[in-house]
């Protein structure tokens, strides 16, 4: 790790464009001379922001380059080194490194705004899904996936998200960013979450497809809607509305109903009957308690998911009941993968993980 000399770097980036090449290079060498006289065997790192400086120089900066390198070559006390050559010189170990950046020493150019946060969330979700499947992926495909992750983590995507910078090509940048994460899922061999097909720069509104729970529910788990009131007050995620905004095949499941009472978590997955029967198994991941496992979809079946008791029933819909009494965390995040044979045919919910507050008592909705 090396550290940028901000003053010298900014002279080239912002000041020397207005000077004659020879005058600019002489000024630069004089600044280097002051450093050489003040520090024994000094190493100075001049680091510029990519290609941005040269378009403002006459002749794209070539005249300045000729003048500067000519003076460096004629100066006995100054030499240029590559990063490999620097690494082979004596260096020391850092015991501490402060957090900061080249913009005001802060990180809010790349984090903090809801759009920037959403982009990082999508990367995080893709990495978690990759970790769950990577043992079944060959080395060559893993290399392709790594390349897409590295591309998605480039800082410039997050420069253009949010309201601090503007470009007419925001939509194009947004689509390119998400295309790398979609490619990750394509290489894994599973369906990409639907949010990867929604523009980040148009702030995601959940009102059209996500109704949060309004009260406790305690439905019978038998695969049937026994009464109108059974799921009243539950949360509803309308997957069909999410998919309607993109040019992709619709998922099997059209709606997710969910809710809790004092003992259990409840879920119902609704689909067309001919599509429902294609679901043979459900992989369930629950964080932060580290629960991960699969359950077979049968008519009615009691089973275990880690240390949690689970009841599943499949008829007109697939219904789940998960015992939450041994969960000590106040909130959990849950994610489902639907399998037909060995193929993952849908990941739910489409926007990533479903976060459930287990401590919420809905008292603000009570009335007399």
C-alpha positions in Angstrom: 0.0 0.0 0.0 1.3 3.5 -0.9 -0.1 6.9 -0.2 -0.9 9.6 -2.7 0.8 13.0 -2.4 -2.3 15.1 -2.9 -0.6 18.4 -3.5 1.7 17.2 -6.3 -1.0 15.0 -7.8 -3.5 17.9 -7.9 -1.0 20.2 -9.5 -1.0 17.9 -12.5 -4.7 17.2 -12.3 -6.0 20.7 -12.0 -3.3 23.4 -12.2 -0.7 22.6 -14.9 -3.3 22.6 -17.7 -3.1 26.4 -17.5 0.7 26.6 -17.7 3.2 26.2 -20.5 4.6 22.7 -20.5 8.1 23.7 -19.7 7.0 26.1 -16.9 4.7 23.4 -15.4 7.5 20.8 -15.4 10.0 23.2 -13.8 7.5 24.0 -11.1 6.9 20.3 -10.4 10.6 19.6 -10.1 11.0 22.5 -7.7 8.3 21.0 -5.5 10.1 17.6 -5.6 13.3 19.3 -4.7 11.8 20.7 -1.5 10.7 17.2 -0.5 14.1 15.8 -1.3 15.8 18.4 0.9 13.4 17.7 3.8 13.3 13.9 3.9 16.1 11.4 3.5 15.5 8.9 0.7 11.9 10.1 0.2 9.4 8.2 -1.9 6.7 10.3 -3.5 3.5 8.9 -5.1 1.8 10.9 -7.8 -1.5 9.3 -8.5 -4.1 10.8 -10.9 -7.8 10.1 -11.5 -7.5 8.0 -14.5 -7.7 9.8 -17.9 -9.5 12.9 -16.6 -6.6 15.3 -16.5 -5.3 15.0 -20.1 -8.4 16.2 -22.0 -7.8 19.7 -20.5 -4.1 19.9 -21.6 -3.0 21.1 -24.9 -2.1 18.2 -27.2 -3.7 15.8 -24.7 -0.8 16.4 -22.3 2.0 15.0 -24.6 4.0 18.3 -24.5 3.9 18.3 -20.7 5.0 14.7 -20.6 8.0 15.4 -22.8 9.0 18.3 -20.7 8.6 16.6 -17.4 10.2 13.3 -18.3 13.1 15.2 -20.0 13.8 17.1 -16.7 13.5 13.9 -14.6 16.0 12.2 -16.8 18.4 15.1 -16.5 18.1 15.2 -12.7 20.6 13.0 -10.7 18.7 13.1 -7.4 15.4 11.9 -8.9 14.4 8.7 -10.4 11.1 7.0 -11.4 10.1 3.6 -10.1 7.3 1.1 -10.8 5.1 -0.4 -8.1 7.0 -3.7 -8.3 10.3 -1.9 -7.8 8.9 0.0 -4.8 7.6 -3.3 -3.2 11.2 -4.7 -3.3 12.5 -1.8 -1.3 12.5 -1.6 2.5 9.0 -1.1 3.8 7.3 -1.3 7.2 4.1 -2.8 8.6 1.2 -0.6 9.5 -0.4 -1.1 12.9 -3.4 1.1 12.1 -5.1 2.6 9.1 -7.7 5.3 9.3 -10.9 5.2 7.2 -11.1 7.7 4.5 -11.1 8.5 0.8 -9.7 11.0 -1.7 -12.9 13.0 -1.5 -12.9 15.0 1.8 -11.6 11.9 3.6 -15.2 10.6 3.6 -17.0 7.6 2.2 -20.4 9.1 1.4 -19.7 9.3 -2.3 -20.0 5.5 -2.4 -22.3 4.7 0.6 -25.2 6.1 2.5 -27.7 7.2 -0.1 -30.6 4.7 -0.6 -29.6 3.9 -4.2 -26.0 3.3 -3.2 -27.1 1.1 -0.3 -29.4 -0.9 -2.6 -26.5 -1.6 -5.0 -24.4 -2.9 -2.1 -27.3 -5.0 -0.8 -27.7 -6.7 -4.2 -24.0 -7.5 -4.3 -24.2 -8.9 -0.7 -27.2 -11.0 -1.6 -25.5 -12.4 -4.8 -22.4 -13.3 -2.7 -24.5 -15.1 -0.1 -26.3 -17.1 -2.9 -23.0 -17.9 -4.5 -21.5 -19.2 -1.2 -24.4 -21.5 -0.9 -23.9 -23.1 -4.3 -20.1 -22.7 -5.0 -19.2 -26.2 -4.0 -21.2 -27.5 -7.0 -19.6 -25.1 -9.4 -16.4 -26.0 -11.4 -13.3 -23.9 -11.2 -13.6 -22.2 -14.6 -17.1 -21.0 -13.9 -16.0 -19.8 -10.4 -13.4 -17.6 -12.2 -16.1 -16.1 -14.4 -18.3 -15.4 -11.4 -15.3 -13.8 -9.6 -14.7 -11.5 -12.6 -18.4 -10.3 -12.5 -18.2 -9.7 -8.8 -15.0 -7.6 -9.2 -16.6 -5.6 -12.0 -19.7 -5.0 -9.8 -17.6 -3.7 -7.0 -15.9 -1.0 -9.0 -16.4 2.3 -7.3 -17.7 4.3 -10.3 -21.1 2.6 -10.2 -21.7 4.0 -6.7 -20.4 7.4 -7.8 -23.4 7.7 -10.2 -26.0 6.3 -7.8 -27.6 8.8 -5.4 -28.1 12.6 -5.9 -24.5 13.8 -5.5 -23.5 13.3 -9.2 -25.4 13.4 -12.4 -24.9 11.8 -15.8 -27.2 11.5 -18.8 -26.0 7.8 -19.0 -27.3 6.9 -15.5 -29.8 4.3 -16.9 -27.1 2.7 -19.0 -24.7 2.5 -16.0 -27.4 1.1 -13.8 -28.2 -1.6 -16.3 -24.6 -2.5 -16.8 -24.0 -2.8 -13.0 -27.0 -5.1 -12.6 -26.0 -7.2 -15.6 -22.9 -8.3 -13.8 -24.9 -9.7 -10.9 -27.4 -11.3 -13.3 -24.5 -13.0 -15.0 -23.4 -14.3 -11.6 -26.8 -16.1 -11.2 -26.7 -17.3 -14.8 -23.3 -18.9 -14.1 -24.5 -20.4 -10.9 -27.4 -21.9 -12.8 -30.3 -20.4 -10.8 -32.9 -17.7 -11.5 -31.7 -14.2 -10.7 -33.8 -12.3 -8.1 -36.4 -10.1 -9.7 -35.0 -6.9 -8.2 -31.9 -7.2 -10.4 -34.2 -6.3 -13.3 -35.5 -3.2 -11.7 -33.6 0.1 -12.1 -31.9 1.1 -8.9 -31.9 4.8 -9.9 -35.7 4.8 -9.7 -36.1 4.4 -6.0 -37.7 1.1 -5.3 -41.3 1.5 -4.0 -42.7 -1.5 -2.2 -46.2 -0.2 -2.0 -47.3 -1.9 -5.3 -46.2 -5.4 -4.4 -45.6 -5.6 -0.6 -48.2 -5.3 2.2 -46.6 -5.6 5.6 -48.3 -7.7 8.3 -51.0 -5.9 10.4 -51.7 -8.4 13.1 -50.8 -11.9 14.5 -52.2 -14.8 12.5 -52.7 -18.5 13.4 -53.9 -20.3 10.2 -54.3 -24.1 10.0 -51.6 -25.6 7.9 -53.3 -28.0 5.5 -52.7 -26.5 2.0 -56.3 -25.1 1.8 -57.8 -21.7 2.4 -60.4 -22.9 5.0 -61.9 -19.5 5.6 -61.7 -15.9 4.5 -60.5 -14.9 7.9 -57.6 -17.5 8.2 -54.9 -15.2 6.8 -56.5 -11.8 7.6 -53.8 -9.4 8.8 -50.9 -11.4 7.1 -48.2 -9.9 5.1 -48.5 -10.3 1.3 -45.8 -10.2 -1.3 -47.2 -10.1 -4.8 -44.4 -11.6 -6.9 -46.5 -11.3 -10.1 -46.3 -7.5 -9.8 -42.6 -7.5 -9.5 -42.2 -9.7 -12.5 -44.6 -7.6 -14.6 -42.0 -4.8 -14.7 -39.4 -6.9 -16.6 -39.0 -8.9 -19.7 -38.4 -12.2 -18.0 -40.3 -15.5 -17.5 -42.6 -15.2 -14.6 -41.8 -17.3 -11.5 -44.0 -20.2 -10.4 -45.1 -18.6 -7.2 -47.4 -15.6 -7.7 -48.0 -14.5 -4.1 -46.4 -15.2 -0.7 -48.5 -14.8 2.5 -46.7 -14.7 5.8 -47.1 -13.8 9.4 -46.5 -14.9 13.0 -48.1 -15.6 16.4 -46.5 -16.2 19.7 -45.2 -19.7 18.8 -44.9 -20.0 15.0 -43.9 -18.4 11.7 -46.4 -19.0 8.9 -46.0 -19.0 5.1 -48.2 -19.8 2.2 -47.0 -19.9 -1.4 -49.7 -19.5 -4.1 -49.5 -20.6 -7.7 -51.5 -22.1 -10.5 -52.2 -25.8 -9.7 -50.3 -27.1 -12.7 -47.3 -25.1 -11.7 -47.5 -25.8 -8.0 -46.9 -29.6 -8.6 -43.6 -28.9 -10.2 -42.1 -27.8 -6.9 -40.6 -30.9 -5.2 -38.4 -29.4 -2.6 -37.8 -26.0 -0.7 -34.4 -24.9 0.4 -34.8 -22.5 3.4 -32.1 -20.2 4.7 -32.6 -18.2 8.0 -30.1 -15.7 9.2 -28.5 -14.7 11.6 -29.3 -18.1 13.3 -27.5 -20.0 10.5 -30.3 -22.3 9.6 -30.0 -23.9 6.2 -31.8 -27.0 4.9 -34.3 -28.4 2.5 -37.7 -30.0 3.0 -39.6 -32.2 0.7 -43.0 -30.9 -0.6 -45.6 -33.5 0.4 -49.3 -33.6 1.1 -48.7 -33.1 4.8 -45.4 -33.6 6.5 -43.7 -32.9 9.8 -39.9 -32.5 9.7 -37.0 -30.7 11.2 -35.1 -27.7 9.8 -31.9 -27.6 11.9 -33.3 -27.5 15.5 -36.7 -26.0 14.4 -39.9 -28.1 14.0 -41.5 -27.6 10.6 -45.0 -28.5 9.3 -45.5 -28.4 5.5 -48.7 -29.1 3.6 -49.3 -28.9 -0.2 -52.7 -28.9 -1.9 -54.2 -25.7 -3.3 -51.1 -23.9 -2.0 -47.9 -24.8 -0.2 -48.1 -23.9 3.5 -45.4 -23.9 6.1 -45.3 -23.5 9.8 -42.0 -23.0 11.5 -41.6 -23.2 15.3 -40.0 -19.9 16.4 -40.0 -20.5 20.2 -36.3 -21.4 20.3 -35.2 -18.4 18.3 -33.7 -15.8 20.6 -33.0 -13.1 18.1 -35.5 -10.2 17.8 -35.4 -10.3 14.0 -34.5 -12.8 11.3 -34.0 -12.8 7.5 -35.4 -15.7 5.5 -35.0 -16.8 1.9 -36.4 -19.7 -0.1 -35.2 -21.6 -3.1 -37.8 -23.7 -4.9 -36.4 -26.9 -6.5 -37.7 -29.1 -9.3 -35.3 -32.1 -9.3 -31.9 -30.5 -8.9 -32.9 -27.3 -10.6 -33.6 -24.1 -8.7 -36.6 -22.7 -10.5 -37.3 -19.6 -8.3 -35.8 -17.7 -5.4 -38.2 -16.0 -3.0 -38.9 -13.3 -2.2 -37.9 -11.7 -5.5 -36.4 -8.7 -3.9 -33.9 -10.6 -1.8 -34.3 -11.6 1.9 -37.6 -11.2 3.8 -36.8 -9.6 7.1 -39.2 -10.4 9.9 -39.4 -8.6 13.3 -40.2 -11.2 15.9 -40.5 -8.7 18.7 -43.2 -6.6 16.9 -46.6 -6.9 18.7 -48.7 -4.7 16.2 -50.0 -2.7 19.2 -50.2 0.4 17.0 -52.9 -1.3 15.0 -55.1 -2.2 18.0 -58.4 -0.4 18.5 -61.5 -0.7 20.8 
